[in-house]
């Protein structure tokens, strides 16, 4: 947008999108009040848990609060079996940052507000302390948390093999679990992110993909592109009231973001025990903030959280470092 590579949506397209997509999804596709694309796929986070391990540990249902979450993590931890209660992730920026951010927003906090970091909040303090408690209590083992090539590695293998009782991950990894677990995938279910002491409802961070139009294209080409995208994402292009894009996404096992598509596929989404935890939190999800310097901010916070995972800093130092680094990065990029 700053470099004029992507065209702002025409007024009619923007109005239709604002009326037919969740507000959080629209805001993630907007900058400075202008919409720059039509959202399609949406990704949110949920607590994934192994029902067999829960039953063996005497846990009747997934945790709804952080206290219940910690109690479940303790019961699921068994050093003699090499089993951890909760799986963190390291060596992958999104894998480190998004679960932390999901716990933070489920505790009533935020990463960034109005372009400024708010990692010095009470909600953030409690989230850093939650991570510290998971590590110092032995409920999470950072040696089991490594990601290789982003979406593979020990963090996935340990969950697939039943060595991790719970993990927070996005809906798109369902195919990786099915491929790795086979029939044992039936042991996996999902639930909304547990609510922290400063939170009031289960929330997740969300991010979405969108289709955009090249701002360098000729005006008539841009007009034709927006017309096609409006049709592709409109309720008359697919079957049974769904958009053609919704049909495409559901055929791939991906959550659509248009409100009417979610309603059209409601029975299918609600009957899937894996997708259930994601669809339940969709309306309360908070979009990952879009800011100049966002990638540098993410990588910096990743490093801080990994230092906390490996016991190199305390929760208090991690919070202070995260806020100071984020402030410097965002102020520098805003100039």
Residue frames relative to the residue before (quaternion, step in Angstrom):
aa qw qx qy qz dx dy dz
X 1.0000 0.0000 0.0000 0.0000 0.00 0.00 0.00
X 0.6675 0.4952 -0.3108 0.4612 3.58 0.88 -0.93
X 0.7406 0.3868 -0.2100 0.5078 3.59 1.07 -0.78
X 0.4563 -0.7262 0.4182 0.2992 3.59 1.30 0.32
X 0.3430 0.7423 -0.5034 0.2791 3.57 0.94 0.88
X 0.7653 0.2943 -0.1414 0.5547 3.57 1.15 -0.66
X 0.4131 -0.7287 0.4990 0.2222 3.53 -0.92 0.97
X 0.4485 -0.6398 0.5461 0.3022 3.57 -1.08 0.71
X 0.5292 -0.6484 0.4435 0.3206 3.58 -1.01 0.81
X 0.5429 -0.5949 0.4721 0.3584 3.60 -1.09 0.65
X 0.6871 -0.5183 0.3211 0.3951 3.55 -1.18 0.57
X 0.6682 0.5068 -0.3102 0.4478 3.60 0.91 -0.87
X 0.6510 0.5026 -0.3083 0.4781 3.58 1.01 -0.83
X 0.6529 0.5141 -0.3143 0.4590 3.58 0.93 -0.90
X 0.6634 0.5149 -0.3091 0.4464 3.59 0.94 -0.88
X 0.6551 0.5045 -0.3074 0.4709 3.56 0.97 -0.87
X 0.6606 0.5106 -0.3080 0.4560 3.58 0.96 -0.85
X 0.6615 0.5043 -0.3102 0.4603 3.59 0.92 -0.86
X 0.6834 0.4917 -0.2823 0.4599 3.58 1.12 -0.66
X 0.8080 0.3316 -0.1215 0.4717 3.58 1.08 -0.67
X 0.6832 0.3739 -0.2989 0.5515 3.58 1.25 0.29
X 0.6041 -0.5525 0.4093 0.4029 3.63 -1.10 0.51
X 0.6142 -0.5985 0.3743 0.3527 3.55 -1.03 0.82
X 0.6538 0.5236 -0.3215 0.4416 3.58 0.98 -0.81
X 0.6385 0.5159 -0.3187 0.4739 3.57 1.07 -0.74
X 0.6401 0.5211 -0.3168 0.4673 3.58 1.00 -0.85
X 0.6657 0.5104 -0.3146 0.4443 3.59 0.89 -0.88
X 0.6412 0.5284 -0.3244 0.4522 3.58 1.10 -0.67
X 0.6997 0.4199 -0.2567 0.5179 3.59 1.25 -0.42
X 0.6623 0.4986 -0.2822 0.4828 3.57 1.30 0.15
X 0.0624 -0.7547 0.6512 0.0503 3.52 -1.27 0.54
X 0.8549 0.0429 -0.0524 0.5144 3.56 -0.84 0.98
X 0.7072 -0.4722 0.2588 0.4581 3.56 1.10 0.69
X 0.6574 0.4777 -0.3111 0.4928 3.59 1.28 -0.04
X 0.3654 -0.7191 0.5524 0.2104 3.57 -1.00 0.89
X 0.1722 -0.8252 0.5345 0.0613 3.58 -0.86 0.95
X 0.8157 0.0395 -0.0496 0.5749 3.61 1.18 0.18
X 0.4605 -0.6458 0.5231 0.3119 3.55 -1.30 0.20
X 0.3984 -0.7354 0.4900 0.2456 3.63 -0.57 1.08
X 0.1151 -0.7783 0.6096 0.0969 3.57 -1.13 0.60
X 0.8063 0.1677 -0.0817 0.5614 3.60 0.07 -1.24
X 0.0759 -0.7683 0.6319 0.0688 3.56 -1.12 0.70
X 0.1370 -0.7831 0.6040 0.0566 3.55 -1.03 0.83
X 0.0082 -0.7750 0.6312 -0.0301 3.54 -0.92 1.00
X 0.4276 -0.7015 0.5165 0.2414 3.55 -1.30 0.22
X 0.0250 -0.7782 0.6275 -0.0027 3.54 -1.18 0.66
X 0.5400 -0.5676 0.5006 0.3682 3.53 -1.33 0.25
X 0.1474 -0.7590 0.6305 0.0681 3.57 -0.75 1.10
X 0.0455 0.8226 -0.5646 0.0489 3.59 -0.82 0.89
X 0.4490 -0.6808 0.5243 0.2451 3.52 -1.25 0.61
X 0.3649 -0.7702 0.4836 0.1995 3.59 -0.37 1.25
X 0.6225 0.5408 -0.3501 0.4443 3.60 1.03 -0.70
X 0.6727 0.4786 -0.2971 0.4798 3.58 0.93 -0.88
X 0.6030 0.5484 -0.3525 0.4598 3.58 1.07 -0.69
X 0.6732 0.4967 -0.3009 0.4578 3.57 0.86 -0.93
X 0.6522 0.5152 -0.3090 0.4623 3.58 0.97 -0.87
X 0.7109 0.4372 -0.2476 0.4920 3.60 1.09 -0.71
X 0.4939 -0.6830 0.4161 0.3414 3.58 1.26 -0.05
X 0.4480 0.6647 -0.4666 0.3738 3.59 1.14 0.61
X 0.3350 -0.8061 0.4587 0.1660 3.57 -0.47 1.22
X 0.8162 0.0010 0.0414 0.5763 3.60 1.01 -0.72
X 0.6279 -0.5480 0.3718 0.4088 3.59 -1.15 0.41
X 0.5638 -0.6290 0.4148 0.3382 3.59 -1.05 0.70
X 0.2675 -0.7673 0.5661 0.1387 3.54 -1.07 0.82
X 0.7609 0.2544 -0.1506 0.5776 3.61 1.19 -0.48
X 0.6500 -0.5133 0.3762 0.4152 3.57 -1.27 0.25
X 0.6085 0.5430 -0.3635 0.4504 3.60 1.02 -0.65
X 0.6659 0.4795 -0.2940 0.4901 3.58 0.96 -0.87
X 0.6161 0.5585 -0.3275 0.4486 3.57 1.09 -0.78
X 0.6840 0.4694 -0.2862 0.4794 3.60 0.88 -0.91
X 0.6306 0.5251 -0.3323 0.4649 3.58 1.04 -0.78
X 0.6577 0.4954 -0.3101 0.4753 3.59 0.98 -0.80
X 0.6361 0.5340 -0.3297 0.4488 3.60 0.98 -0.85
X 0.6402 0.5222 -0.3220 0.4623 3.57 1.03 -0.78
X 0.6848 0.4853 -0.2911 0.4591 3.59 0.88 -0.92
X 0.6945 0.4849 -0.2715 0.4570 3.57 1.07 -0.69
X 0.6046 0.5697 -0.3522 0.4310 3.58 1.24 -0.34
X 0.1111 0.7741 -0.6123 0.1162 3.56 -0.83 1.06
X 0.2885 -0.8039 0.4979 0.1505 3.55 -0.05 1.33
X 0.6229 0.5619 -0.3508 0.4162 3.60 1.04 -0.68
X 0.7199 0.3878 -0.2330 0.5264 3.58 1.20 -0.50
X 0.4448 -0.6819 0.4568 0.3583 3.57 1.28 -0.09
X 0.4738 0.6936 -0.3996 0.3671 3.55 1.20 0.64
X 0.1714 -0.7821 0.5936 0.0810 3.58 -0.85 1.00
X 0.5425 -0.6487 0.4338 0.3110 3.52 -1.12 0.69
X 0.8075 0.0497 0.0158 0.5876 3.56 0.94 -0.94
X 0.2939 -0.7845 0.5268 0.1436 3.56 -0.91 0.93
X 0.2045 -0.7316 0.6405 0.1125 3.54 -0.77 1.09
X 0.2839 -0.7265 0.5922 0.2022 3.58 -1.31 0.06
X 0.0178 0.7807 -0.6244 -0.0178 3.56 -1.10 0.68
X 0.7435 0.4138 -0.3170 0.4189 3.56 -1.38 0.20
X 0.7193 0.2934 -0.2247 0.5883 3.59 1.22 0.46
X 0.4687 -0.7351 0.4061 0.2739 3.58 -0.43 1.24
X 0.7113 0.4387 -0.2770 0.4742 3.62 0.71 -1.00
X 0.6535 0.5307 -0.3119 0.4404 3.57 1.00 -0.81
X 0.6598 0.4726 -0.2946 0.5045 3.57 1.17 -0.57
X 0.7682 0.4431 -0.2074 0.4128 3.53 0.72 -1.14
X 0.6935 0.5187 -0.3057 0.3957 3.61 0.80 -0.92
X 0.6469 0.4779 -0.3511 0.4794 3.67 0.91 -0.63
X 0.6249 0.5220 -0.3364 0.4731 3.60 1.02 -0.76
X 0.6747 0.4949 -0.2961 0.4607 3.57 0.90 -0.94
X 0.6345 0.5301 -0.3335 0.4529 3.59 1.06 -0.69
X 0.6430 0.4896 -0.3173 0.4961 3.57 1.02 -0.74
X 0.6311 0.5484 -0.3263 0.4410 3.57 1.03 -0.80
X 0.7128 0.4297 -0.2756 0.4809 3.62 0.80 -0.94
X 0.6306 0.5036 -0.3387 0.4837 3.60 1.17 -0.48
X 0.6568 0.4351 -0.3039 0.5357 3.55 1.35 -0.05
X 0.6323 -0.5795 0.3208 0.4018 3.58 1.21 0.41
X 0.6083 0.5889 -0.3467 0.4036 3.58 1.24 0.15
X 0.2619 -0.7263 0.6100 0.1784 3.53 -1.40 -0.15
X 0.4968 -0.6092 0.5214 0.3321 3.52 -1.34 0.31
X 0.8033 0.0013 0.0901 0.5888 3.53 0.82 -1.13
X 0.0398 -0.7750 0.6305 0.0173 3.58 -1.02 0.79
X 0.8444 -0.0273 -0.0265 0.5343 3.57 -0.79 1.08
X 0.7317 -0.4617 0.2294 0.4459 3.54 0.97 0.93
X 0.6839 0.4460 -0.2838 0.5027 3.61 1.27 0.03
X 0.4797 -0.6747 0.4710 0.3048 3.61 -0.92 0.81
X 0.1120 -0.7846 0.6076 0.0513 3.56 -1.07 0.78
X 0.2478 0.7916 -0.5132 0.2203 3.54 0.97 0.91
X 0.5839 0.5552 -0.3749 0.4586 3.58 1.30 0.15
X 0.4398 0.7146 -0.4427 0.3162 3.60 1.26 0.21
X 0.6419 -0.5016 0.4103 0.4099 3.55 -1.30 0.25
X 0.6323 0.5358 -0.3337 0.4492 3.59 0.99 -0.79
X 0.6581 0.4907 -0.3066 0.4817 3.58 1.01 -0.80
X 0.5995 0.5655 -0.3501 0.4453 3.60 1.02 -0.82
X 0.6908 0.4803 -0.2757 0.4649 3.57 0.88 -0.97
X 0.6456 0.5163 -0.3268 0.4581 3.60 1.08 -0.65
X 0.6271 0.5032 -0.3319 0.4933 3.59 1.01 -0.75
X 0.6663 0.5023 -0.3037 0.4600 3.60 0.96 -0.83
X 0.5924 0.5551 -0.3647 0.4561 3.59 1.11 -0.62
X 0.6497 0.5055 -0.3135 0.4733 3.59 0.94 -0.86
X 0.6472 0.5207 -0.3200 0.4556 3.57 0.94 -0.89
X 0.6612 0.5097 -0.3061 0.4575 3.58 0.95 -0.85
X 0.6247 0.5407 -0.3365 0.4519 3.59 0.98 -0.78
X 0.6976 0.4667 -0.2668 0.4737 3.57 0.97 -0.87
X 0.7240 0.4509 -0.2685 0.4476 3.60 0.71 -1.06
X 0.6696 0.4797 -0.3020 0.4800 3.59 1.15 -0.51
X 0.4904 -0.6872 0.4153 0.3387 3.57 1.26 -0.16
X 0.4440 0.7054 -0.4513 0.3186 3.58 1.25 0.25
X 0.7532 0.2017 -0.1319 0.6121 3.58 1.30 -0.40
X 0.1723 -0.7863 0.5895 0.0671 3.55 -0.94 0.95
X 0.3571 -0.7694 0.4828 0.2178 3.62 -0.36 1.17
X 0.5818 0.5831 -0.3783 0.4224 3.60 1.17 -0.43
X 0.6842 0.4541 -0.2727 0.5013 3.58 1.25 -0.42
X 0.6402 0.6104 -0.2697 0.3806 3.57 1.32 -0.13
X 0.4493 0.7325 -0.4358 0.2677 3.59 1.24 -0.08
X 0.2243 -0.7426 0.6170 0.1323 3.54 -1.13 0.80
X 0.1537 -0.7538 0.6329 0.0871 3.55 -1.01 0.88
X 0.8309 0.0022 -0.0288 0.5557 3.59 -0.83 0.94
X 0.6885 -0.5263 0.2421 0.4363 3.54 0.98 1.00
X 0.8737 0.1429 -0.0493 0.4624 3.59 0.19 -1.22
X 0.6976 0.3819 -0.2913 0.5317 3.59 1.19 0.22
X 0.4698 0.6843 -0.4863 0.2729 3.55 -1.29 0.11
X 0.7934 -0.3451 0.2181 0.4515 3.58 -1.31 -0.05
X 0.6091 0.5607 -0.3813 0.4112 3.64 0.95 -0.71
X 0.6824 0.4512 -0.2684 0.5087 3.58 1.06 -0.79
X 0.6626 0.5307 -0.3123 0.4264 3.58 0.85 -0.98
X 0.6784 0.4992 -0.3007 0.4474 3.59 0.95 -0.84
X 0.6408 0.4840 -0.3368 0.4916 3.58 1.09 -0.56
X 0.6409 0.5370 -0.3140 0.4496 3.58 0.96 -0.89
X 0.7469 0.4179 -0.2183 0.4689 3.59 0.92 -0.91
X 0.5513 -0.6437 0.3906 0.3593 3.61 1.23 0.11
X 0.4855 0.6559 -0.4424 0.3720 3.59 1.17 0.50
X 0.7119 0.3304 -0.2187 0.5798 3.59 1.34 -0.13
X 0.3631 -0.7736 0.4809 0.1962 3.56 -0.69 1.09
X 0.8008 0.0313 0.0298 0.5973 3.57 1.01 -0.87
X 0.0476 0.7672 -0.6393 0.0203 3.53 -1.23 0.54
X 0.3113 -0.7168 0.5824 0.2237 3.58 -1.17 0.48
X 0.1775 0.7850 -0.5715 0.1601 3.57 -0.63 1.14
X 0.5929 -0.5947 0.4304 0.3311 3.54 -1.36 0.32
X 0.6703 -0.5451 0.3448 0.3669 3.54 -1.26 0.50
X 0.6212 0.5952 -0.3539 0.3669 3.59 1.07 -0.63
X 0.6351 0.5609 -0.3612 0.3893 3.64 1.10 -0.34
X 0.3277 0.7665 -0.4928 0.2493 3.61 1.25 0.17
X 0.6688 0.5123 -0.3173 0.4355 3.60 0.87 -0.90
X 0.6352 0.5243 -0.3302 0.4610 3.60 1.06 -0.73
X 0.6450 0.5104 -0.3184 0.4712 3.58 1.03 -0.77
X 0.6539 0.5121 -0.3176 0.4576 3.58 0.89 -0.89
X 0.6651 0.5057 -0.3034 0.4581 3.57 0.93 -0.88
X 0.7301 0.4469 -0.2443 0.4557 3.56 0.95 -0.83
X 0.7671 0.4097 -0.1914 0.4550 3.58 1.04 -0.76
X 0.2661 -0.7735 0.5374 0.2051 3.59 1.08 -0.51
X 0.8416 -0.0892 0.0893 0.5252 3.57 -0.90 -0.95
X 0.6094 0.5795 -0.3498 0.4129 3.61 1.14 -0.60
X 0.4665 0.6703 -0.4539 0.3564 3.61 1.23 -0.16
X 0.5560 0.6128 -0.3856 0.4082 3.59 1.19 -0.46
X 0.6013 0.5679 -0.3556 0.4354 3.61 1.24 -0.34
X 0.6631 0.5396 -0.2963 0.4257 3.60 1.21 -0.40
X 0.0409 0.7613 -0.6460 0.0374 3.55 -1.04 0.89
X 0.2900 -0.7530 0.5642 0.1750 3.56 -1.28 0.24
X 0.0702 -0.7695 0.6340 0.0296 3.53 -1.30 0.47
X 0.6276 -0.5301 0.3927 0.4133 3.62 -1.17 0.40
X 0.6326 -0.5288 0.4088 0.3913 3.56 -1.25 0.49
X 0.4986 -0.6560 0.4653 0.3234 3.63 -0.83 0.87
X 0.4438 -0.7062 0.4981 0.2371 3.55 -1.09 0.81
X 0.3713 -0.7500 0.5117 0.1944 3.55 -0.88 1.00
X 0.7251 -0.4682 0.2936 0.4109 3.59 -1.29 0.22
X 0.7283 0.3827 -0.2423 0.5142 3.61 1.15 -0.47
X 0.5852 0.5957 -0.3581 0.4177 3.57 1.30 0.03
X 0.3015 -0.7600 0.5464 0.1815 3.55 -1.29 0.27
X 0.7953 0.0553 -0.0491 0.6017 3.59 1.23 -0.25
X 0.5851 -0.5785 0.4310 0.3705 3.56 -1.20 0.49
X 0.0327 0.7981 -0.5990 0.0569 3.56 -0.83 1.01
X 0.1723 -0.7433 0.6333 0.1298 3.50 -1.37 0.24
X 0.4648 -0.5719 0.5627 0.3744 3.50 -1.29 0.23
X 0.1062 -0.7915 0.5972 0.0747 3.57 -1.13 0.53
X 0.0011 -0.7574 0.6499 0.0630 3.50 -1.29 0.34
X 0.1530 -0.8059 0.5694 0.0541 3.54 -1.08 0.64
X 0.3758 -0.6711 0.5881 0.2502 3.49 -1.35 0.33
X 0.0820 -0.8059 0.5847 0.0445 3.55 -1.11 0.53
X 0.3912 -0.6704 0.5707 0.2682 3.53 -1.28 0.45
X 0.1221 -0.8155 0.5657 0.0002 3.54 -0.85 1.06
X 0.3656 -0.7056 0.5658 0.2199 3.52 -1.36 0.18
X 0.5014 -0.6725 0.4707 0.2735 3.55 -0.95 0.97
X 0.3744 -0.7531 0.5008 0.2047 3.57 -0.63 1.14
X 0.6435 0.5290 -0.3232 0.4490 3.59 1.22 -0.35
X 0.5116 0.6455 -0.4208 0.3801 3.59 1.27 -0.13
X 0.6220 -0.5372 0.4117 0.3936 3.55 -1.25 0.43
X 0.6499 -0.5542 0.3443 0.3897 3.62 -1.05 0.67
X 0.6774 0.4829 -0.3106 0.4599 3.60 0.92 -0.82
X 0.6236 0.5234 -0.3364 0.4733 3.59 1.14 -0.60
X 0.6323 0.5171 -0.3291 0.4738 3.57 1.02 -0.76
X 0.6443 0.5265 -0.3215 0.4520 3.58 0.94 -0.86
X 0.6667 0.4951 -0.2977 0.4709 3.58 0.96 -0.89
X 0.6429 0.5329 -0.3223 0.4459 3.58 1.01 -0.81
X 0.6694 0.4864 -0.3031 0.4727 3.58 0.92 -0.89
X 0.6200 0.5394 -0.3406 0.4569 3.59 1.06 -0.72
X 0.6620 0.4963 -0.3029 0.4729 3.58 0.98 -0.86
X 0.6692 0.5003 -0.3076 0.4551 3.59 0.90 -0.89
X 0.6173 0.5362 -0.3429 0.4624 3.59 1.06 -0.70
X 0.6518 0.4936 -0.3096 0.4855 3.59 1.01 -0.80
X 0.6673 0.5335 -0.3060 0.4201 3.59 0.83 -1.04
X 0.7667 0.3508 -0.1663 0.5114 3.56 1.03 -0.84
X 0.5403 0.6484 -0.3824 0.3761 3.57 1.30 0.06
X 0.6297 -0.5983 0.3576 0.3431 3.61 -1.17 0.54
X 0.6787 0.5006 -0.2994 0.4462 3.62 1.19 -0.28
X 0.5938 0.6213 -0.3550 0.3679 3.59 1.25 -0.13
X 0.7296 0.3924 -0.2327 0.5095 3.59 1.18 -0.47
X 0.6283 -0.5218 0.4135 0.4024 3.53 -1.21 -0.56
X 0.8615 0.1380 -0.1068 0.4768 3.55 -1.22 0.69
X 0.7443 -0.4228 0.2266 0.4647 3.56 1.02 0.79
X 0.5656 0.5730 -0.3950 0.4424 3.58 1.25 0.03
X 0.4930 -0.6132 0.5110 0.3462 3.54 -1.24 0.32
X 0.6211 -0.5246 0.4127 0.4108 3.56 -1.24 0.35
X 0.6267 0.5248 -0.3368 0.4674 3.59 1.05 -0.71
X 0.6295 0.5318 -0.3344 0.4573 3.59 1.01 -0.76
X 0.6321 0.5256 -0.3233 0.4688 3.58 1.01 -0.83
X 0.6548 0.5172 -0.3118 0.4545 3.57 0.93 -0.92
X 0.6840 0.4967 -0.2928 0.4470 3.58 0.83 -1.00
X 0.6809 0.4863 -0.3016 0.4571 3.60 0.86 -0.91
X 0.6131 0.5480 -0.3523 0.4470 3.61 1.09 -0.61
X 0.6996 0.4259 -0.2437 0.5194 3.57 1.28 -0.46
X 0.5116 -0.6582 0.4147 0.3648 3.60 1.26 0.03
X 0.5202 0.6316 -0.4027 0.4103 3.56 1.21 0.56
X 0.4953 -0.6691 0.4672 0.2978 3.59 -0.99 0.81
X 0.3167 -0.7188 0.5795 0.2172 3.61 -0.84 0.92
X 0.3737 -0.7555 0.4951 0.2109 3.58 -1.17 0.43
X 0.5403 0.6014 -0.4259 0.4062 3.63 1.15 -0.31
X 0.5450 -0.6639 0.4033 0.3156 3.58 -0.79 1.04
X 0.6847 0.4823 -0.2987 0.4576 3.60 0.89 -0.86
X 0.6033 0.5392 -0.3586 0.4655 3.60 1.14 -0.54
X 0.6344 0.5221 -0.3256 0.4678 3.57 0.98 -0.85
X 0.6598 0.4964 -0.3037 0.4754 3.58 1.02 -0.80
X 0.6457 0.5348 -0.3180 0.4427 3.59 0.95 -0.87
X 0.7594 0.3399 -0.1756 0.5262 3.55 0.97 -0.90
X 0.2690 0.8271 -0.4675 0.1581 3.58 1.30 0.24
X 0.6757 0.4947 -0.3106 0.4498 3.60 0.81 -0.95
X 0.6655 0.5020 -0.2983 0.4648 3.56 0.95 -0.86
X 0.6747 0.4937 -0.2954 0.4624 3.56 0.95 -0.86
X 0.7122 0.4664 -0.2647 0.4530 3.59 0.91 -0.91
X 0.6779 0.4897 -0.3012 0.4581 3.60 1.16 -0.44
X 0.5970 0.5474 -0.3592 0.4637 3.57 1.28 -0.12
X 0.3653 -0.7731 0.4676 0.2242 3.63 -0.38 1.18
X 0.6358 0.5138 -0.3495 0.4578 3.58 1.14 -0.44
X 0.7212 0.4456 -0.2558 0.4646 3.59 0.89 -0.90
X 0.4916 0.7136 -0.4144 0.2782 3.58 1.19 -0.51
X 0.6799 0.4994 -0.2990 0.4461 3.60 0.84 -0.93
X 0.6543 0.5064 -0.3057 0.4711 3.56 1.16 -0.58
X 0.6852 0.4782 -0.2982 0.4615 3.57 0.85 -0.91
X 0.6216 0.5572 -0.3451 0.4290 3.60 1.08 -0.65
X 0.7510 0.3943 -0.2125 0.4852 3.59 1.07 -0.67
X 0.4199 0.7607 -0.4349 0.2363 3.56 1.28 -0.25
X 0.7146 0.4737 -0.2778 0.4333 3.60 0.79 -0.97
X 0.7272 0.4090 -0.2378 0.4974 3.61 1.17 -0.47
X 0.4192 0.7264 -0.4581 0.2946 3.59 1.27 0.09
X 0.2670 -0.7392 0.5966 0.1622 3.55 -1.20 0.64
X 0.4367 -0.7132 0.4730 0.2773 3.62 -0.74 0.97
X 0.5238 -0.5965 0.5006 0.3453 3.53 -1.12 0.71
X 0.5065 -0.6969 0.4044 0.3070 3.62 -0.72 0.99
X 0.2466 -0.7417 0.6097 0.1316 3.54 -1.09 0.83
X 0.1830 0.7782 -0.5706 0.1879 3.57 -0.43 1.27
X 0.5648 -0.5472 0.4781 0.3911 3.54 -1.25 0.37
X 0.7729 0.2590 -0.2287 0.5321 3.55 -0.78 1.05
X 0.3357 0.7944 -0.4603 0.2106 3.56 1.28 0.19
X 0.6569 0.5092 -0.3233 0.4524 3.59 0.97 -0.79
X 0.6495 0.5013 -0.3121 0.4789 3.58 0.99 -0.83
X 0.6141 0.5423 -0.3302 0.4689 3.57 1.05 -0.79
X 0.6703 0.5099 -0.2980 0.4493 3.59 0.89 -0.96
X 0.6875 0.4829 -0.2865 0.4605 3.57 0.88 -0.93
X 0.6260 0.5302 -0.3343 0.4640 3.58 1.08 -0.69
X 0.6779 0.4710 -0.2923 0.4830 3.58 0.91 -0.90
X 0.5744 0.5729 -0.3703 0.4524 3.58 1.10 -0.62
X 0.6757 0.4999 -0.2961 0.4537 3.58 0.85 -0.98
X 0.6493 0.5145 -0.3138 0.4639 3.57 1.00 -0.82
X 0.6783 0.4847 -0.2926 0.4683 3.60 0.91 -0.89
X 0.6392 0.5064 -0.3320 0.4741 3.59 1.05 -0.66
X 0.6155 0.5254 -0.3465 0.4744 3.59 1.06 -0.67
X 0.6345 0.5106 -0.3201 0.4840 3.58 1.07 -0.73
X 0.6272 0.5488 -0.3329 0.4411 3.59 0.96 -0.85
X 0.7720 0.3653 -0.1848 0.4863 3.57 0.89 -0.95
X 0.5681 -0.6613 0.3593 0.3331 3.57 1.22 0.43
X 0.4271 0.7231 -0.4489 0.3055 3.57 1.22 0.41
X 0.7679 0.1288 -0.0939 0.6205 3.58 1.29 -0.38
X 0.4897 -0.6202 0.5158 0.3309 3.55 -1.25 0.37
X 0.6727 -0.4679 0.3696 0.4381 3.56 -1.29 0.18
X 0.6523 0.5251 -0.3174 0.4450 3.59 0.97 -0.85
X 0.6735 0.4762 -0.2940 0.4829 3.57 0.95 -0.86
X 0.6234 0.5419 -0.3401 0.4496 3.58 1.02 -0.78
X 0.6573 0.5053 -0.3120 0.4640 3.57 0.94 -0.86
X 0.6707 0.4991 -0.3013 0.4586 3.58 0.86 -0.94
X 0.6636 0.5024 -0.3007 0.4656 3.58 0.93 -0.90
X 0.6551 0.5286 -0.3150 0.4384 3.57 0.92 -0.92
X 0.6758 0.4885 -0.2952 0.4664 3.58 0.91 -0.90
X 0.6712 0.4992 -0.3047 0.4555 3.60 0.89 -0.90
X 0.6740 0.4903 -0.3009 0.4635 3.59 0.88 -0.91
X 0.6593 0.5121 -0.3112 0.4542 3.58 0.94 -0.89
X 0.6337 0.5337 -0.3324 0.4507 3.58 0.96 -0.83
X 0.6720 0.4958 -0.2987 0.4619 3.58 0.89 -0.94
X 0.6735 0.5112 -0.2957 0.4445 3.59 0.88 -0.94
X 0.7204 0.4460 -0.2664 0.4594 3.58 0.77 -0.97
X 0.6365 0.5102 -0.3403 0.4677 3.61 1.00 -0.71
X 0.6562 0.5157 -0.3158 0.4513 3.59 0.96 -0.83
X 0.7125 0.4574 -0.2621 0.4630 3.58 0.93 -0.87
X 0.6164 0.5609 -0.3427 0.4335 3.58 1.21 -0.43
X 0.5737 0.6137 -0.3797 0.3874 3.61 1.20 -0.39
